[in-house]
Amino acid sequence: MAFQPTPTDISVIITTPASSSNKEPHFVTERRITPTWSVMQVKSKLETMTGVPPSSQRLLLKVPGRPHQWVDGDDTLIGDWGLMKGCEIEVHDSRPQAARPNFTDLSAVDKYVLPTSTYESLPNSVLAWKKNQKLGRFDPNALSPADSMRLQAQKDAEEISTRGIAVSNRAIILPSSPPHVRRGTVRFVGPVPTIPYPGVGAEDVGSEEQLPLWVGIELDEPTGKNDGSVGGKRYFTCPNKTGLFVKPEKVEVGDFPPLGLDDLDDDMEEI
């Protein structure tokens, strides 16, 4: 049988005061309160909701249409303070800030770290599944990260040659479909050492010729990510947020003039 609240129970909003940097209350919930409870009984129930010990609670009762009032006297009945539907009880913590537990500081929480040797010995881990399926680095035919990087560099060079990508060409970024077509001018074609390749450290790179290739584009509109520099190194110069580095297969060169007012008018007619 479902629990039925007593007829005298009153639904009350429970909050905690907002901080100086945030106007919203830290805690907001709703619960039913029996007017015949003592103030101390109410405080003991609010402790499980707010984390504030009853002895450190100060209750501010907010009744619509009436002045706010502090609830004093732990032995008094909460109903005697004019409790009514729609009112709010704001729970204040009288403890000094330093004495309050900080539940948001995760750095103070002890964390268990599973030793690598223990994880590798587990029979039902993701690592064990990869070993059984010979996936990733457990694939005997898989290329090393360095070999994979060199293969990617060859593919990039072929894409650049096939697509006719060169500096000063006009281009669009793929995939593109009207009206969201990003277009611009190719400003850079070549390796970008400051963009790391997964699994390959700087010490593993013999020369920049082995690095994958990127296409730097100055976009017509500020929908990019940089100003022609990445990782602290500049490869071309353009206004901020108009620069973008993409892989060659994401670039299509052609006769893509900058958008003019006539193009914008056409877009407006299609809305």
DAJONOR-V239915 format. One record per pair of residues at least 24 apart in sequence whose ideal C-beta (glycine too) atoms are under 8 Angstrom apart, sorted by the first residue. I is the first residue (numbers start at 0). J is the second residue. Records with the same first field share a line. If there is no record, write none. Layout:
# DAJONOR-V239915
I->J ; J
This chain:
# DAJONOR-V239915
4->31
5->33
7->33 ; 34 ; 35
8->32 ; 33
9->33 ; 34 ; 82 ; 83 ; 84 ; 86
10->84 ; 85
11->82 ; 86 ; 87 ; 88
12->85 ; 86 ; 87 ; 88
13->45 ; 48 ; 49 ; 87 ; 88 ; 90
14->87 ; 88 ; 89 ; 90
15->49 ; 51 ; 89 ; 90 ; 91 ; 92
16->89 ; 91
24->89
26->90
32->77 ; 82
33->78
34->76 ; 77 ; 78 ; 82
35->76 ; 78
36->76 ; 77 ; 78
37->73 ; 74 ; 75 ; 76 ; 77
38->70 ; 71 ; 72 ; 73 ; 74 ; 75 ; 76 ; 77
39->73 ; 74
40->77
41->77 ; 88
42->73
45->88 ; 90
49->90 ; 92
50->100 ; 102
51->90 ; 92 ; 94
55->92 ; 93 ; 94
56->90 ; 91 ; 92 ; 93
57->90 ; 91 ; 92 ; 93
58->88 ; 89 ; 90 ; 91
59->88 ; 89 ; 91
60->86 ; 87 ; 88
61->86 ; 87 ; 88 ; 89
62->86
144->196 ; 197 ; 198 ; 199 ; 203
145->199 ; 203
147->198
148->196 ; 199 ; 204 ; 209 ; 210 ; 211
149->209
151->196 ; 211
152->190 ; 208 ; 209 ; 210 ; 211 ; 212
155->211 ; 212 ; 213 ; 246 ; 247
156->212
158->246 ; 247 ; 248
159->188 ; 212 ; 214 ; 247
162->247 ; 250 ; 251 ; 252
163->252
164->188 ; 214 ; 247 ; 250 ; 252
165->252
168->252
169->252 ; 253 ; 254 ; 255 ; 256
170->214 ; 216 ; 250 ; 251 ; 252 ; 253 ; 255
171->250 ; 251 ; 253 ; 255
172->216 ; 218 ; 243 ; 245 ; 249 ; 250
173->248 ; 249 ; 250 ; 251
178->266 ; 269
181->218 ; 219 ; 220 ; 222 ; 243
182->218 ; 219 ; 255 ; 257 ; 258
183->216 ; 217 ; 218 ; 219 ; 241 ; 243
184->216 ; 217
185->214 ; 215 ; 216 ; 250 ; 252
186->215 ; 216 ; 217 ; 227 ; 234 ; 235 ; 236 ; 237 ; 242
187->213 ; 214 ; 215 ; 227 ; 234 ; 235 ; 244
188->212 ; 213 ; 214 ; 215
189->213 ; 234
191->215 ; 229 ; 230 ; 234 ; 244
192->232
193->229 ; 230 ; 231 ; 232
194->229 ; 230 ; 244
211->246
212->247
213->244 ; 245 ; 246 ; 247
214->244 ; 245 ; 246 ; 247 ; 249 ; 250
215->242 ; 243 ; 244
216->242 ; 243 ; 244 ; 245 ; 250
217->241 ; 242
218->242 ; 243
219->257 ; 258
220->258
